[in-house]
Amino acid sequence: MEWTHAISYFFAGVFLTNAIPHLVCGLTGRPFQSPFAKPPGEGLSSSTVNVLWGFFNIAVGYVLVAGVGTFDPRSAPHVAALGLGSLLIGLVSARLFGRLHGGNSPKRQ
């Protein structure tokens, strides 16, 4: 696998995983943070904006997987690159949104 393909698959994982919270909130009618809110990434955007942002992320992720090289889901290096991008944005999102929604510290009863 060429290094440019690995980078493309890594960022595909980032975009595809980033689509999940935006689509879930948007499709359930809840506002959620987006780059278009004020302040960016902290303020809330409408559910409609989040659905659009989620679908944009899916489109970019698809182009990065299907349009660069020949992604093989049975190839460990291909899946690892995609998975690492997904894991990275997942951890970053958990920390960012956890700070905003109180999810970074477990509640004790």
DOGUDREN-554986 format. One record per atom (N, C-alpha, C, O): residue in three letters; atom name; x, y, z. Coordinates in pm, 1 decimal, always signed. Atoms other than C-alpha are relative to their C-alpha. Example, Ala and Ser with C-alpha at 12.3 -4.5 7.8 and 13.67 -1.06 7.14 Angstrom:
REM DOGUDREN-554986
residu->ALA atome->N px->+89.0 py->-119.0 pz->+0.0
residu->ALA atome->CA px->+1230.0 py->-450.0 pz->+780.0
residu->ALA atome->C px->+90.0 py->+120.0 pz->+0.0
residu->ALA atome->O px->+193.6 py->+118.1 pz->+66.5
residu->SER atome->N px->-82.0 py->-119.0 pz->-6.0
residu->SER atome->CA px->+1367.0 py->-106.0 pz->+714.0
residu->SER atome->C px->-77.0 py->+109.0 pz->+73.0
residu->SER atome->O px->-26.1 py->+219.8 pz->+89.9
//
This chain:
REM DOGUDREN-554986
residu->MET atome->N px->+85.3 py->-118.4 pz->+0.0
residu->MET atome->CA px->+0.0 py->+0.0 pz->+0.0
residu->MET atome->C px->+89.3 py->+124.0 pz->+0.0
residu->MET atome->O px->+185.8 py->+133.2 pz->+75.8
residu->GLU atome->N px->-73.9 py->-125.8 pz->+5.0
residu->GLU atome->CA px->+129.1 py->+343.1 pz->-90.5
residu->GLU atome->C px->-34.6 py->+85.7 pz->+121.4
residu->GLU atome->O px->-145.2 py->+77.3 pz->+174.8
residu->TRP atome->N px->+23.1 py->-83.5 pz->-118.1
residu->TRP atome->CA px->+166.0 py->+594.3 pz->+191.8
residu->TRP atome->C px->-112.6 py->+99.5 pz->-23.1
residu->TRP atome->O px->-183.0 py->+135.0 pz->+71.5
residu->THR atome->N px->+109.8 py->-94.1 pz->+27.1
residu->THR atome->CA px->-75.4 py->+834.2 pz->+16.9
residu->THR atome->C px->-135.7 py->-67.3 pz->+19.1
residu->THR atome->O px->-232.2 py->-3.5 pz->+61.0
residu->HIS atome->N px->+125.1 py->+74.2 pz->-20.9
residu->HIS atome->CA px->-342.6 py->+563.5 pz->+25.7
residu->HIS atome->C px->-26.6 py->-15.3 pz->+149.1
residu->HIS atome->O px->-140.5 py->-2.6 pz->+194.1
residu->ALA atome->N px->+15.6 py->+14.8 pz->-145.7
residu->ALA atome->CA px->-279.3 py->+506.1 pz->+397.1
residu->ALA atome->C px->-51.8 py->+129.6 pz->+61.7
residu->ALA atome->O px->-140.1 py->+126.4 pz->+147.4
residu->ILE atome->N px->+46.8 py->-129.2 pz->-51.9
residu->ILE atome->CA px->-324.2 py->+877.7 pz->+467.9
residu->ILE atome->C px->-144.8 py->+23.9 pz->-40.1
residu->ILE atome->O px->-224.2 py->+73.0 pz->+40.2
residu->SER atome->N px->+138.0 py->-16.4 pz->+45.6
residu->SER atome->CA px->-641.9 py->+883.9 pz->+258.7
residu->SER atome->C px->-95.8 py->-85.6 pz->+82.3
residu->SER atome->O px->-202.4 py->-38.4 pz->+121.9
residu->TYR atome->N px->+87.0 py->+89.1 pz->-77.6
residu->TYR atome->CA px->-787.9 py->+584.1 pz->+444.6
residu->TYR atome->C px->-9.5 py->+45.8 pz->+145.3
residu->TYR atome->O px->-115.0 py->+34.4 pz->+207.8
residu->PHE atome->N px->+0.6 py->-54.3 pz->-135.6
residu->PHE atome->CA px->-687.2 py->+736.3 pz->+779.2
residu->PHE atome->C px->-102.4 py->+113.9 pz->+9.5
residu->PHE atome->O px->-185.8 py->+114.3 pz->+100.1
residu->PHE atome->N px->+93.2 py->-111.9 pz->-5.1
residu->PHE atome->CA px->-877.1 py->+1057.8 pz->+701.7
residu->PHE atome->C px->-142.3 py->-41.5 pz->-36.5
residu->PHE atome->O px->-238.3 py->+22.7 pz->+6.0
residu->ALA atome->N px->+134.0 py->+54.2 pz->+24.1
residu->ALA atome->CA px->-1167.4 py->+855.7 pz->+563.1
residu->ALA atome->C px->-60.6 py->-47.1 pz->+130.8
residu->ALA atome->O px->-178.5 py->-23.3 pz->+156.6
residu->GLY atome->N px->+47.5 py->+42.9 pz->-131.8
residu->GLY atome->CA px->-1195.9 py->+698.9 pz->+908.8
residu->GLY atome->C px->-40.4 py->+117.6 pz->+85.8
residu->GLY atome->O px->-140.1 py->+111.5 pz->+157.8
residu->VAL atome->N px->+32.2 py->-121.9 pz->-75.6
residu->VAL atome->CA px->-1190.9 py->+1046.2 pz->+1062.8
residu->VAL atome->C px->-135.3 py->+54.7 pz->-43.8
residu->VAL atome->O px->-222.4 py->+80.0 pz->+39.5
residu->PHE atome->N px->+125.1 py->-59.3 pz->+50.0
residu->PHE atome->CA px->-1468.8 py->+1178.3 pz->+839.0
residu->PHE atome->C px->-120.0 py->-91.3 pz->+23.3
residu->PHE atome->O px->-226.6 py->-44.3 pz->+63.1
residu->LEU atome->N px->+113.4 py->+91.4 pz->-17.6
residu->LEU atome->CA px->-1686.2 py->+866.6 pz->+855.7
residu->LEU atome->C px->-43.3 py->-8.1 pz->+146.3
residu->LEU atome->O px->-163.0 py->-13.0 pz->+174.8
residu->THR atome->N px->+34.1 py->+4.7 pz->-141.6
residu->THR atome->CA px->-1669.4 py->+852.4 pz->+1235.2
residu->THR atome->C px->-58.2 py->+133.0 pz->+47.5
residu->THR atome->O px->-149.2 py->+135.0 pz->+130.4
residu->ASN atome->N px->+52.6 py->-131.2 pz->-37.4
residu->ASN atome->CA px->-1728.4 py->+1226.3 pz->+1268.2
residu->ASN atome->C px->-144.9 py->+17.8 pz->-44.1
residu->ASN atome->O px->-218.4 py->+96.5 pz->+15.4
residu->ALA atome->N px->+138.5 py->-10.0 pz->+48.0
residu->ALA atome->CA px->-2052.8 py->+1182.7 pz->+1073.9
residu->ALA atome->C px->-100.0 py->-54.6 pz->+102.3
residu->ALA atome->O px->-214.3 py->-9.3 pz->+107.0
residu->ILE atome->N px->+93.0 py->+71.0 pz->-87.5
residu->ILE atome->CA px->-2204.0 py->+961.0 pz->+1344.7
residu->ILE atome->C px->-71.4 py->+91.4 pz->+99.7
residu->ILE atome->O px->-194.5 py->+93.0 pz->+99.9
residu->PRO atome->N px->+73.8 py->-80.7 pz->-98.3
residu->PRO atome->CA px->-2279.4 py->+1209.3 pz->+1627.3
residu->PRO atome->C px->-86.6 py->+107.4 pz->-65.3
residu->PRO atome->O px->-194.0 py->+140.2 pz->-14.9
residu->HIS atome->N px->+77.9 py->-103.6 pz->+67.1
residu->HIS atome->CA px->-2397.3 py->+1474.6 pz->+1383.1
residu->HIS atome->C px->-128.2 py->-57.6 pz->-58.7
residu->HIS atome->O px->-234.6 py->+3.2 pz->-47.6
residu->LEU atome->N px->+120.8 py->+62.3 pz->+55.1
residu->LEU atome->CA px->-2636.7 py->+1238.7 pz->+1207.3
residu->LEU atome->C px->-95.8 py->-45.1 pz->+109.3
residu->LEU atome->O px->-216.9 py->-25.4 pz->+98.3
residu->VAL atome->N px->+87.6 py->+48.2 pz->-107.6
residu->VAL atome->CA px->-2766.3 py->+1085.1 pz->+1529.2
residu->VAL atome->C px->-76.4 py->+116.3 pz->+61.4
residu->VAL atome->O px->-198.3 py->+109.1 pz->+77.0
residu->CYS atome->N px->+68.5 py->-115.1 pz->-59.3
residu->CYS atome->CA px->-2841.2 py->+1422.6 pz->+1684.4
residu->CYS atome->C px->-94.8 py->+65.6 pz->-99.7
residu->CYS atome->O px->-207.8 py->+100.5 pz->-65.8
residu->GLY atome->N px->+83.9 py->-63.6 pz->+100.7
residu->GLY atome->CA px->-2973.3 py->+1568.0 pz->+1362.5
residu->GLY atome->C px->-126.3 py->-79.5 pz->-29.6
residu->GLY atome->O px->-235.4 py->-22.9 pz->-37.8
residu->LEU atome->N px->+115.6 py->+83.6 pz->+32.4
residu->LEU atome->CA px->-3200.6 py->+1274.4 pz->+1284.7
residu->LEU atome->C px->-97.0 py->-14.9 pz->+115.9
residu->LEU atome->O px->-214.3 py->-46.3 pz->+95.1
residu->THR atome->N px->+90.2 py->+6.3 pz->-115.4
residu->THR atome->CA px->-3340.1 py->+1275.5 pz->+1637.8
residu->THR atome->C px->-51.7 py->+138.3 pz->+38.8
residu->THR atome->O px->-122.0 py->+153.4 pz->+138.8
residu->GLY atome->N px->+53.5 py->-134.2 pz->-22.3
residu->GLY atome->CA px->-3409.9 py->+1648.4 pz->+1619.4
residu->GLY atome->C px->+67.6 py->+79.4 pz->+109.1
residu->GLY atome->O px->+11.8 py->+178.1 pz->+157.2
residu->ARG atome->N px->-70.3 py->-70.9 pz->-107.1
residu->ARG atome->CA px->-3152.7 py->+1757.9 pz->+1876.0
residu->ARG atome->C px->+109.9 py->+89.3 pz->-56.3
residu->ARG atome->O px->+176.1 py->+52.4 pz->-153.3
residu->PRO atome->N px->-113.8 py->-83.5 pz->+41.2
residu->PRO atome->CA px->-2909.3 py->+2047.2 pz->+1838.3
residu->PRO atome->C px->+129.7 py->-63.4 pz->+49.1
residu->PRO atome->O px->+129.8 py->-139.8 pz->+145.6
residu->PHE atome->N px->-129.6 py->+55.1 pz->-35.5
residu->PHE atome->CA px->-2540.6 py->+1960.9 pz->+1856.1
residu->PHE atome->C px->+108.6 py->+94.6 pz->-49.0
residu->PHE atome->O px->+84.8 py->+176.8 pz->-137.5
residu->GLN atome->N px->-111.5 py->-84.4 pz->+41.4
residu->GLN atome->CA px->-2202.1 py->+2128.0 pz->+1822.9
residu->GLN atome->C px->+36.5 py->-29.2 pz->-145.5
residu->GLN atome->O px->+28.4 py->-142.9 pz->-192.0
residu->SER atome->N px->-51.7 py->+16.4 pz->+135.9
residu->SER atome->CA px->-2073.7 py->+2187.5 pz->+1471.6
residu->SER atome->C px->+95.8 py->+114.8 pz->-28.1
residu->SER atome->O px->+101.5 py->+210.8 pz->+48.8
residu->PRO atome->N px->-91.4 py->-109.3 pz->+33.8
residu->PRO atome->CA px->-1812.1 py->+2402.9 pz->+1301.7
residu->PRO atome->C px->-73.0 py->+129.7 pz->-35.6
residu->PRO atome->O px->-10.3 py->+235.4 pz->-42.8
residu->PHE atome->N px->+76.5 py->-117.3 pz->+43.3
residu->PHE atome->CA px->-2091.5 py->+2643.4 pz->+1200.8
residu->PHE atome->C px->-64.9 py->+74.4 pz->+116.4
residu->PHE atome->O px->-125.0 py->+180.0 pz->+97.1
residu->ALA atome->N px->+59.4 py->-63.4 pz->-119.0
residu->ALA atome->CA px->-2203.8 py->+2726.6 pz->+1556.2
residu->ALA atome->C px->+89.1 py->+113.1 pz->+48.0
residu->ALA atome->O px->+203.4 py->+126.9 pz->+4.5
residu->LYS atome->N px->-77.7 py->-107.1 pz->-61.9
residu->LYS atome->CA px->-2090.9 py->+3027.5 pz->+1756.3
residu->LYS atome->C px->+4.4 py->-23.6 pz->+149.5
residu->LYS atome->O px->-101.3 py->-26.5 pz->+212.4
residu->PRO atome->N px->-131.6 py->+14.1 pz->+62.8
residu->PRO atome->CA px->-1839.4 py->+2973.0 pz->+1902.6
residu->PRO atome->C px->+12.0 py->-135.5 pz->-70.4
residu->PRO atome->O px->-51.1 py->-232.8 pz->-29.0
residu->PRO atome->N px->-13.9 py->+123.5 pz->+77.6
residu->PRO atome->CA px->-1732.5 py->+2707.7 pz->+1648.2
residu->PRO atome->C px->+40.5 py->-118.6 pz->+86.8
residu->PRO atome->O px->+134.3 py->-109.6 pz->+166.0
residu->GLY atome->N px->-32.0 py->+121.5 pz->-73.6
residu->GLY atome->CA px->-1730.8 py->+2357.7 pz->+1793.1
residu->GLY atome->C px->-52.0 py->-3.9 pz->+142.5
residu->GLY atome->O px->-46.9 py->-108.7 pz->+206.8
residu->GLU atome->N px->+52.2 py->-2.5 pz->-137.1
residu->GLU atome->CA px->-1885.0 py->+2468.2 pz->+2123.3
residu->GLU atome->C px->-146.8 py->+37.4 pz->+4.5
residu->GLU atome->O px->-223.6 py->-20.2 pz->+81.6
residu->GLY atome->N px->+141.1 py->-37.7 pz->+5.7
residu->GLY atome->CA px->-2212.6 py->+2640.3 pz->+2039.1
residu->GLY atome->C px->-79.3 py->-109.5 pz->-70.0
residu->GLY atome->O px->-22.4 py->-201.2 pz->-129.2
residu->LEU atome->N px->+86.5 py->+101.8 pz->+59.4
residu->LEU atome->CA px->-2509.0 py->+2439.9 pz->+1917.4
residu->LEU atome->C px->-50.4 py->+43.3 pz->-137.1
residu->LEU atome->O px->-82.6 py->+160.0 pz->-159.5
residu->SER atome->N px->+59.9 py->-21.0 pz->+131.3
residu->SER atome->CA px->-2625.3 py->+2407.4 pz->+1557.8
residu->SER atome->C px->-130.6 py->-77.1 pz->-6.1
residu->SER atome->O px->-151.8 py->-171.9 pz->+69.6
residu->SER atome->N px->+131.3 py->+64.0 pz->+12.2
residu->SER atome->CA px->-2973.1 py->+2307.1 pz->+1450.2
residu->SER atome->C px->+15.3 py->-144.6 pz->-46.6
residu->SER atome->O px->+119.9 py->-184.5 pz->-97.8
residu->SER atome->N px->-0.3 py->+139.0 pz->+44.8
residu->SER atome->CA px->-3063.2 py->+1946.9 pz->+1377.6
residu->SER atome->C px->+17.3 py->-8.1 pz->-151.9
residu->SER atome->O px->+82.3 py->-100.0 pz->-201.8
residu->THR atome->N px->-12.9 py->-0.4 pz->+146.2
residu->THR atome->CA px->-3089.9 py->+2033.4 pz->+1006.7
residu->THR atome->C px->+145.0 py->+21.0 pz->-41.4
residu->THR atome->O px->+194.8 py->-48.4 pz->-130.0
residu->VAL atome->N px->-141.8 py->-24.3 pz->+30.1
residu->VAL atome->CA px->-2735.5 py->+2172.9 pz->+998.2
residu->VAL atome->C px->+81.5 py->-125.1 pz->+30.1
residu->VAL atome->O px->+173.0 py->-159.0 pz->-44.9
residu->ASN atome->N px->-74.8 py->+120.2 pz->-35.1
residu->ASN atome->CA px->-2611.5 py->+1859.2 pz->+1171.9
residu->ASN atome->C px->-23.7 py->-114.7 pz->-97.3
residu->ASN atome->O px->+69.0 py->-190.6 pz->-125.6
residu->VAL atome->N px->+24.0 py->+103.2 pz->+101.6
residu->VAL atome->CA px->-2779.1 py->+1626.8 pz->+921.9
residu->VAL atome->C px->+81.5 py->+32.1 pz->-125.3
residu->VAL atome->O px->+144.9 py->-56.4 pz->-182.6
residu->LEU atome->N px->-78.1 py->-39.1 pz->+118.2
residu->LEU atome->CA px->-2621.2 py->+1823.3 pz->+636.4
residu->LEU atome->C px->+149.5 py->-20.9 pz->+22.5
residu->LEU atome->O px->+218.7 py->-71.5 pz->-65.8
residu->TRP atome->N px->-141.5 py->+16.7 pz->-32.4
residu->TRP atome->CA px->-2279.8 py->+1823.9 pz->+807.9
residu->TRP atome->C px->+36.1 py->-148.7 pz->+7.0
residu->TRP atome->O px->+143.3 py->-188.6 pz->-38.3
residu->GLY atome->N px->-24.2 py->+144.0 pz->-7.1
residu->GLY atome->CA px->-2307.5 py->+1450.3 pz->+878.0
residu->GLY atome->C px->+7.8 py->-62.8 pz->-138.2
residu->GLY atome->O px->+96.0 py->-144.4 pz->-164.8
residu->PHE atome->N px->-2.6 py->+55.3 pz->+135.8
residu->PHE atome->CA px->-2388.9 py->+1369.7 pz->+516.2
residu->PHE atome->C px->+121.4 py->+49.4 pz->-78.1
residu->PHE atome->O px->+176.6 py->-24.7 pz->-159.5
residu->PHE atome->N px->-122.1 py->-49.7 pz->+63.2
residu->PHE atome->CA px->-2103.6 py->+1591.8 pz->+398.5
residu->PHE atome->C px->+120.1 py->-84.3 pz->+44.1
residu->PHE atome->O px->+204.4 py->-120.1 pz->-38.2
residu->ASN atome->N px->-108.4 py->+83.5 pz->-51.0
residu->ASN atome->CA px->-1867.5 py->+1392.5 pz->+622.8
residu->ASN atome->C px->-2.0 py->-138.7 pz->-62.9
residu->ASN atome->O px->+103.6 py->-193.6 pz->-94.3
residu->ILE atome->N px->+10.5 py->+130.9 pz->+65.2
residu->ILE atome->CA px->-1997.9 py->+1066.0 pz->+476.1
residu->ILE atome->C px->+49.3 py->+8.7 pz->-144.2
residu->ILE atome->O px->+122.2 py->-79.1 pz->-190.4
residu->ALA atome->N px->-42.4 py->-15.6 pz->+139.8
residu->ALA atome->CA px->-1945.2 py->+1195.0 pz->+121.6
residu->ALA atome->C px->+151.2 py->+11.9 pz->-10.4
residu->ALA atome->O px->+212.4 py->-51.4 pz->-96.4
residu->VAL atome->N px->-146.0 py->-15.3 pz->+2.6
residu->VAL atome->CA px->-1587.4 py->+1301.9 pz->+194.5
residu->VAL atome->C px->+67.5 py->-132.8 pz->+35.1
residu->VAL atome->O px->+163.8 py->-172.7 pz->-30.3
residu->GLY atome->N px->-56.5 py->+129.8 pz->-37.9
residu->GLY atome->CA px->-1513.5 py->+971.3 pz->+370.2
residu->GLY atome->C px->-10.9 py->-100.9 pz->-112.9
residu->GLY atome->O px->+82.5 py->-177.2 pz->-137.4
residu->TYR atome->N px->+19.0 py->+91.3 pz->+112.5
residu->TYR atome->CA px->-1656.0 py->+778.2 pz->+76.5
residu->TYR atome->C px->+100.3 py->+28.1 pz->-111.0
residu->TYR atome->O px->+162.0 py->-64.3 pz->-164.1
residu->VAL atome->N px->-95.2 py->-37.1 pz->+105.9
residu->VAL atome->CA px->-1444.3 py->+969.4 pz->-175.3
residu->VAL atome->C px->+141.6 py->-42.1 pz->+39.1
residu->VAL atome->O px->+217.5 py->-91.0 pz->-44.6
residu->LEU atome->N px->-134.7 py->+36.5 pz->-45.1
residu->LEU atome->CA px->-1132.7 py->+909.6 pz->+35.6
residu->LEU atome->C px->+23.3 py->-151.2 pz->+0.0
residu->LEU atome->O px->+136.3 py->-196.1 pz->-19.0
residu->VAL atome->N px->-14.5 py->+146.3 pz->+2.9
residu->VAL atome->CA px->-1199.6 py->+534.0 pz->+53.7
residu->VAL atome->C px->-11.9 py->-53.2 pz->-142.1
residu->VAL atome->O px->+73.5 py->-129.6 pz->-187.2
residu->ALA atome->N px->+28.5 py->+57.5 pz->+131.6
residu->ALA atome->CA px->-1343.9 py->+462.6 pz->-290.1
residu->ALA atome->C px->+77.5 py->+66.7 pz->-113.1
residu->ALA atome->O px->+99.3 py->+5.8 pz->-217.8
residu->GLY atome->N px->-63.5 py->-72.7 pz->+109.7
residu->GLY atome->CA px->-1161.6 py->+725.6 pz->-492.5
residu->GLY atome->C px->+150.9 py->-2.3 pz->+1.0
residu->GLY atome->O px->+213.6 py->+44.0 pz->-94.3
residu->VAL atome->N px->-145.9 py->+2.2 pz->-10.3
residu->VAL atome->CA px->-804.7 py->+668.6 pz->-376.2
residu->VAL atome->C px->+45.4 py->-144.6 pz->+12.2
residu->VAL atome->O px->+8.4 py->-214.0 pz->+106.8
residu->GLY atome->N px->-48.1 py->+137.7 pz->-4.3
residu->GLY atome->CA px->-632.7 py->+342.0 pz->-453.5
residu->GLY atome->C px->-114.7 py->-98.5 pz->-12.6
residu->GLY atome->O px->-221.2 py->-66.0 pz->-65.1
residu->THR atome->N px->+101.9 py->+104.9 pz->-0.6
residu->THR atome->CA px->-825.7 py->+17.9 pz->-416.4
residu->THR atome->C px->-10.4 py->-52.0 pz->+142.3
residu->THR atome->O px->+63.6 py->-141.9 pz->+182.3
residu->PHE atome->N px->+16.7 py->+40.9 pz->-140.1
residu->PHE atome->CA px->-946.1 py->-17.2 pz->-57.2
residu->PHE atome->C px->-45.4 py->-144.3 pz->+4.6
residu->PHE atome->O px->-141.7 py->-182.5 pz->-61.9
residu->ASP atome->N px->+32.9 py->+140.5 pz->-16.5
residu->ASP atome->CA px->-954.3 py->-382.1 pz->+42.9
residu->ASP atome->C px->-34.8 py->-25.3 pz->+146.8
residu->ASP atome->O px->+53.8 py->-19.6 pz->+232.0
residu->PRO atome->N px->+38.8 py->+22.1 pz->-138.9
residu->PRO atome->CA px->-1154.3 py->-457.3 pz->+360.1
residu->PRO atome->C px->+63.4 py->-125.2 pz->+61.5
residu->PRO atome->O px->+53.1 py->-146.5 pz->+182.3
residu->ARG atome->N px->-68.8 py->+118.6 pz->-52.3
residu->ARG atome->CA px->-956.9 py->-783.8 pz->+392.0
residu->ARG atome->C px->+149.2 py->+24.7 pz->+20.7
residu->ARG atome->O px->+222.6 py->-63.9 pz->+64.3
residu->SER atome->N px->-140.7 py->-35.5 pz->-17.2
residu->SER atome->CA px->-623.5 py->-602.2 pz->+398.1
residu->SER atome->C px->+19.9 py->+66.1 pz->+136.9
residu->SER atome->O px->-38.4 py->+170.5 pz->+166.3
residu->ALA atome->N px->-24.0 py->-54.1 pz->-134.3
residu->ALA atome->CA px->-497.2 py->-544.4 pz->+750.7
residu->ALA atome->C px->+54.8 py->+142.9 pz->-3.7
residu->ALA atome->O px->+8.7 py->+225.8 pz->+74.7
residu->PRO atome->N px->-49.2 py->-138.1 pz->+2.2
residu->PRO atome->CA px->-297.6 py->-230.6 pz->+658.0
residu->PRO atome->C px->-107.8 py->+101.2 pz->-40.1
residu->PRO atome->O px->-112.1 py->+211.5 pz->+14.6
residu->HIS atome->N px->+108.5 py->-90.4 pz->+41.0
residu->HIS atome->CA px->-600.3 py->-75.1 pz->+482.7
residu->HIS atome->C px->-96.2 py->+24.3 pz->+115.8
residu->HIS atome->O px->-130.5 py->+138.4 pz->+146.6
residu->VAL atome->N px->+95.0 py->-10.1 pz->-110.7
residu->VAL atome->CA px->-834.4 py->-148.9 pz->+772.5
residu->VAL atome->C px->+64.6 py->+69.7 pz->+119.5
residu->VAL atome->O px->-1.5 py->+145.8 pz->+190.1
residu->ALA atome->N px->-69.5 py->-64.5 pz->-112.4
residu->ALA atome->CA px->-571.8 py->-40.3 pz->+1027.4
residu->ALA atome->C px->+6.0 py->+150.5 pz->-19.7
residu->ALA atome->O px->-15.8 py->+226.1 pz->+75.0
residu->ALA atome->N px->-6.0 py->-144.3 pz->+26.0
residu->ALA atome->CA px->-530.4 py->+299.1 pz->+860.0
residu->ALA atome->C px->-136.9 py->+63.7 pz->+22.9
residu->ALA atome->O px->-146.0 py->+168.0 pz->+87.6
residu->LEU atome->N px->+135.7 py->-50.4 pz->-18.5
residu->LEU atome->CA px->-908.6 py->+352.5 pz->+849.8
residu->LEU atome->C px->-37.2 py->-3.4 pz->+148.8
residu->LEU atome->O px->-94.3 py->+92.3 pz->+201.3
residu->GLY atome->N px->+33.1 py->+15.1 pz->-141.7
residu->GLY atome->CA px->-946.5 py->+224.1 pz->+1207.0
residu->GLY atome->C px->+73.4 py->+98.6 pz->+89.0
residu->GLY atome->O px->+16.1 py->+148.7 pz->+185.7
residu->LEU atome->N px->-74.5 py->-96.2 pz->-80.2
residu->LEU atome->CA px->-672.8 py->+447.7 pz->+1345.3
residu->LEU atome->C px->-58.8 py->+140.5 pz->-11.9
residu->LEU atome->O px->-65.9 py->+213.8 pz->+86.8
residu->GLY atome->N px->+65.7 py->-129.5 pz->+16.7
residu->GLY atome->CA px->-839.3 py->+754.9 pz->+1196.0
residu->GLY atome->C px->-129.4 py->+5.7 pz->+78.3
residu->GLY atome->O px->-160.8 py->+106.5 pz->+141.6
residu->SER atome->N px->+125.9 py->+8.0 pz->-72.8
residu->SER atome->CA px->-1169.1 py->+644.0 pz->+1342.3
residu->SER atome->C px->+23.1 py->+7.5 pz->+151.4
residu->SER atome->O px->-47.5 py->+79.3 pz->+222.1
residu->LEU atome->N px->-31.1 py->-0.7 pz->-142.8
residu->LEU atome->CA px->-1016.7 py->+578.3 pz->+1684.6
residu->LEU atome->C px->+45.7 py->+138.5 pz->+46.1
residu->LEU atome->O px->+2.9 py->+186.6 pz->+151.0
residu->LEU atome->N px->-51.3 py->-131.1 pz->-37.9
residu->LEU atome->CA px->-833.5 py->+911.2 pz->+1690.6
residu->LEU atome->C px->-112.5 py->+102.1 pz->+13.0
residu->LEU atome->O px->-121.2 py->+171.2 pz->+114.5
residu->ILE atome->N px->+107.6 py->-99.7 pz->-7.6
residu->ILE atome->CA px->-1139.2 py->+1123.7 pz->+1610.7
residu->ILE atome->C px->-99.5 py->-39.7 pz->+108.4
residu->ILE atome->O px->-160.7 py->+47.4 pz->+170.2
residu->GLY atome->N px->+87.8 py->+44.3 pz->-108.3
residu->GLY atome->CA px->-1343.7 py->+911.2 pz->+1851.6
residu->GLY atome->C px->+49.4 py->+46.6 pz->+135.6
residu->GLY atome->O px->-28.8 py->+95.4 pz->+217.2
residu->LEU atome->N px->-57.1 py->-43.1 pz->-127.9
residu->LEU atome->CA px->-1107.2 py->+986.1 pz->+2139.4
residu->LEU atome->C px->-1.9 py->+151.9 pz->+13.7
residu->LEU atome->O px->-33.1 py->+204.3 pz->+120.6
residu->VAL atome->N px->+2.9 py->-146.6 pz->-3.3
residu->VAL atome->CA px->-1079.1 py->+1354.6 pz->+2049.7
residu->VAL atome->C px->-142.5 py->+48.5 pz->+24.8
residu->VAL atome->O px->-164.3 py->+139.1 pz->+105.3
residu->SER atome->N px->+140.2 py->-39.6 pz->-17.8
residu->SER atome->CA px->-1458.1 py->+1383.1 pz->+2023.9
residu->SER atome->C px->-48.9 py->-29.8 pz->+141.3
residu->SER atome->O px->-120.4 py->+50.7 pz->+200.9
residu->ALA atome->N px->+41.3 py->+35.7 pz->-136.1
residu->ALA atome->CA px->-1510.0 py->+1203.2 pz->+2354.0
residu->ALA atome->C px->+50.5 py->+102.5 pz->+100.2
residu->ALA atome->O px->-23.1 py->+143.1 pz->+190.1
residu->ARG atome->N px->-55.7 py->-99.3 pz->-91.5
residu->ARG atome->CA px->-1278.4 py->+1447.2 pz->+2530.9
residu->ARG atome->C px->-66.8 py->+136.0 pz->-18.7
residu->ARG atome->O px->-103.1 py->+201.5 pz->+79.0
residu->LEU atome->N px->+59.8 py->-131.0 pz->+27.1
residu->LEU atome->CA px->-1421.2 py->+1756.5 pz->+2359.8
residu->LEU atome->C px->-145.5 py->+4.5 pz->+45.5
residu->LEU atome->O px->-184.0 py->+92.9 pz->+121.9
residu->PHE atome->N px->+142.3 py->-2.8 pz->-32.8
residu->PHE atome->CA px->-1788.6 py->+1670.5 pz->+2392.2
residu->PHE atome->C px->-24.2 py->-39.3 pz->+145.1
residu->PHE atome->O px->-121.8 py->+4.7 pz->+205.9
residu->GLY atome->N px->+9.6 py->+32.6 pz->-142.7
residu->GLY atome->CA px->-1734.3 py->+1516.3 pz->+2735.6
residu->GLY atome->C px->+19.8 py->+123.0 pz->+86.2
residu->GLY atome->O px->-46.3 py->+139.2 pz->+188.7
residu->ARG atome->N px->-22.8 py->-125.3 pz->-74.0
residu->ARG atome->CA px->-1600.5 py->+1851.5 pz->+2854.0
residu->ARG atome->C px->-123.6 py->+88.3 pz->-6.5
residu->ARG atome->O px->-157.9 py->+154.3 pz->+91.5
residu->LEU atome->N px->+117.0 py->-84.3 pz->+17.3
residu->LEU atome->CA px->-1907.7 py->+2026.0 pz->+2716.1
residu->LEU atome->C px->-126.3 py->-57.5 pz->+61.6
residu->LEU atome->O px->-217.3 py->+17.0 pz->+97.8
residu->HIS atome->N px->+121.6 py->+65.8 pz->-47.8
residu->HIS atome->CA px->-2162.0 py->+1770.5 pz->+2837.8
residu->HIS atome->C px->+19.5 py->-75.4 pz->+130.6
residu->HIS atome->O px->-69.4 py->-149.2 pz->+173.1
residu->GLY atome->N px->-23.6 py->+63.3 pz->-129.3
residu->GLY atome->CA px->-2004.8 py->+1648.9 pz->+3161.6
residu->GLY atome->C px->+31.4 py->-147.9 pz->-7.5
residu->GLY atome->O px->+13.0 py->-219.4 pz->+91.1
residu->GLY atome->N px->-26.2 py->+143.4 pz->+15.3
residu->GLY atome->CA px->-1900.5 py->+1309.9 pz->+3025.1
residu->GLY atome->C px->+141.5 py->-43.0 pz->+30.3
residu->GLY atome->O px->+173.2 py->-161.0 pz->+15.5
residu->ASN atome->N px->-138.7 py->+36.6 pz->-24.8
residu->ASN atome->CA px->-1533.2 py->+1321.4 pz->+3122.1
residu->ASN atome->C px->+26.9 py->-49.6 pz->+141.1
residu->ASN atome->O px->+133.7 py->-104.7 pz->+167.7
residu->SER atome->N px->-21.5 py->+48.3 pz->-135.8
residu->SER atome->CA px->-1578.2 py->+1241.8 pz->+3488.2
residu->SER atome->C px->-120.6 py->-84.1 pz->+41.4
residu->SER atome->O px->-234.9 py->-40.1 pz->+28.9
residu->PRO atome->N px->+111.5 py->+85.3 pz->-41.1
residu->PRO atome->CA px->-1784.7 py->+953.1 pz->+3619.3
residu->PRO atome->C px->-71.0 py->+58.8 pz->+121.9
residu->PRO atome->O px->-7.7 py->+113.0 pz->+212.5
residu->LYS atome->N px->+77.9 py->-49.7 pz->-115.1
residu->LYS atome->CA px->-2063.6 py->+1049.9 pz->+3856.3
residu->LYS atome->C px->-3.9 py->-107.9 pz->+106.5
residu->LYS atome->O px->-26.9 py->-225.5 pz->+78.1
residu->ARG atome->N px->+3.2 py->+94.2 pz->-112.6
residu->ARG atome->CA px->-2047.9 py->+889.9 pz->+4196.4
residu->ARG atome->C px->-132.7 py->+14.5 pz->+72.5
residu->ARG atome->O px->-186.7 py->+123.9 pz->+88.6
residu->GLN atome->N px->+127.6 py->-4.0 pz->-72.0
residu->GLN atome->CA px->-2357.3 py->+795.8 pz->+4382.9
residu->GLN atome->C px->+18.7 py->-31.4 pz->+145.0
residu->GLN atome->O px->-78.2 py->-32.6 pz->+220.8
//
